[in-house]
Amino acid sequence: MKIKWKPLIFLSCFINTHSNAQLIAIPSRINLEALEKGQTVKVFNKGDASLYLEAKLYRVENPGHTPESQTLIGEIPHPQMMFNPARMSLGPKQERDIHLIPLKSPEQETLYRLYITPVTQTRITGTSDEKKEMALTVGIAYGVLIHHLPEKSLQKRGWEYQCLKGKGIQLTTTGTVQSPFRHLKSHHKEHISETQNVYPGTPVTLPRIKKLTGKVFNEDVQIDCS
């Protein structure tokens, strides 16, 4: 099942990759190559009260697009990435590692988001047939971005563009890793983001744009579809 946003029941509805009063999760972004071992996310409780944490991993199905479509890793028949542990308790000033476990080297760069959420267990009242327990968050969910890359020898760069008649410019990655476009300018009234990461298998369309300049892989980009 694919989702645009996998809902948790938030009391604080924010995603954060830095620190708050109690919880720190670092790093906020990880590059993991093929079957590389030893990559971890460190969580640290710097507060004076114990924390109960729940972690969930999602694969991003349309990287580079907004809103994102995400699939919970447990709903993927043959996942290429797992992690451990999914739940943990941290006492005051304690720290612990969440281990990333690659199961298969990807053919192309794949993007994941690991969410770490402080939770408490609360029983929902109702009739005897309706009673159930749900995890209610009591803090901020921390999002860690994970780039799962093919092995070094299979990492290929490449991109192309297509002029869409009356519709703009489409950017496509032809390699196995993302194409990081930077300093983009349209030279028209239409506003575009100065940065655009284009991932394999997910082309990006810039609507109504006819001329585009910028850089990708530190090389100049000049596109004219007028």
LUMKOL-826587 format. One record per residue (C-alpha): residue in one letter; x, y, z. Coordinates in steps of 0.5 Angstrom, whole numbers, plus 500, padded with zeros to 3 digits. Layout:
BEGIN
aXYZ;...
This chain:
BEGIN
m500500500;k503507498;i502513502;k503520501;w504521509;k504515514;p500518519;l502518527;i497521532;f501527533;l501531540;s507535537;c506535529;f513537527;i518533524;n525535526;t532532525;h536536530;s534536538;n529538542;a529538550;q530531551;l532527544;i537528540;a538524533;i544524529;p546524523;s540527519;r542524513;i546518511;n549515505;l549507505;e553504499;a551497497;l551492503;e555496507;k555494514;g556499521;q552505519;t548507525;v543513527;k545515534;v539517539;f541520545;n536522551;k539529554;g533530559;d532528566;a526523564;s526516561;l524516554;y520510550;l522511542;e519508536;a522507530;k519506523;l522506516;y519508509;r521507502;v520514498;e517512492;n517519488;p524522491;g525529488;h517530488;t512534493;p508531496;e512524497;s509518496;q512513502;t511505503;l512502510;i518498509;g514492513;e509492507;i514491502;p514484500;h522484498;p525489502;q532491501;m533495507;m531494514;f533496521;n534494528;p531496534;a524498532;r523500539;m527502545;s527505552;l532511554;g534513561;p536520562;k543521559;q543514556;e544513548;r543508543;d544506536;i539504531;h543499526;l541500518;i541493515;p542493508;l539486505;k541487497;s545492493;p540496489;e540497482;q539505483;e539510488;t534509493;l531514498;y528512505;r526516511;l527513518;y522516523;i524516531;t518518535;p517519543;v511515545;t507513550;q502507550;t494509552;r488505552;i482508548;t476506551;g470504548;t465498548;s468491549;d469489542;e472496540;k477497546;k484497543;e491500545;m494506540;a501509541;l500517542;t506521541;v508526546;g514529543;i517531536;a518525530;y525526528;g526524520;v533521518;l534521510;i538515508;h540514501;h542507499;l547507493;p549501488;e556499489;k561504487;s563500480;l555501478;q554508480;k553512473;r552519472;g548522467;w542526465;e537528459;y532533458;q526533453;c522539451;l514539452;k510542447;g507548451;k508544458;g515546460;i522542460;q522535463;l529533467;t531525467;t536522470;t539516465;g544514470;t544510477;v545516482;q541522483;s543528478;p543534483;f541541479;r544547483;h543555481;l537554477;k534560473;s528560468;h529567465;h522567465;k517570470;e515563473;h519562479;i523555480;s527552486;e534553485;t536546487;q532540484;n535533485;v532528480;y533521482;p533515477;g526513475;t522519477;p523525472;v522532474;t517536470;l518544470;p512547467;r511553463;i519553463;k522554456;k529556458;l533554463;t541555466;g544552472;k549547474;v549539475;f555535477;n559542477;e558542469;d554548466;v547547464;q544551458;i537549456;d533552450;c526550448;s523556446;
